[in-house]
Amino acid sequence: MGFFETRHAPRQIQTTIALLTIVQTLNDDATVHGILVQMPLPSHIDETLITEAIDPRKDVD
C-alpha cells in the first residue's frame, strides 16, 4: 500500500478563507482520498470552520 502526500504549510496561509479554498479544492479532487489537518492551527485560522469543511468521506482524523 502506498500513498502520495501534498503539504500546505500554515505559515504560508494568511487567512481562514485561503485555507478553506485549499480544503474545498481537495474535497473536489477525485484523486484525493484523504485530508489531514495538523492541529493546532495558527491562532488567526478558525479551526472549527476548517475541520467542518472537510468532506467526511475524506476526513482521515
N, C-alpha and C positions, 0 to 999 in steps of 0.2 A: 504494500500500500504506500503510495507516495502523495505528496501534496506540493503545491506551489503557493508561496505567500507573497503578499504585497504589503508593505508597511507605509503608513502615513503618520509622520511624526507630529504630535500635537503642537510642538513649538512652532511649526510652520503653519499651523491652522489658527487664524486670528479670531474667528467668531464661531458661535454655535451654528449659524446658517452655513458657513463654509463646511463644517463637519457634517451637517445634515445633508448637504449636497453630495458629499462623498458617500455617505451611507445609502442615500437613495440610488445613486449610480450603481453601487454594489448590489443593492436589492434587485435592481432591474436587469442585472447582468446574469444571463443563464449559465455562464461558465463559472460563476462564483457560487460555491456551495456552502460556505460558512463565513460568518463575520464575528470577529472577536475584538471588543474594545477593551483595552487595558485600562483599568481604573487604578488610582483616581486620575481624572482629567484635570487640566489646569482650572483654577477657580473661575475663570471667565467663560468656561464652557458649561452649558446646562446638561449635566449627566443624565438626569431623568428624561429629558427630551430626546437625547441621543439614544439611550437604551430602548425607549419606547418606539423609536423609529425603525429599529432593526426588524426585518421580516422574521417572524417566529420560526419559519422553516429554515432560516439561515443563522439563527442565534445559537452559537456553539457554547455559550457560557451558561 
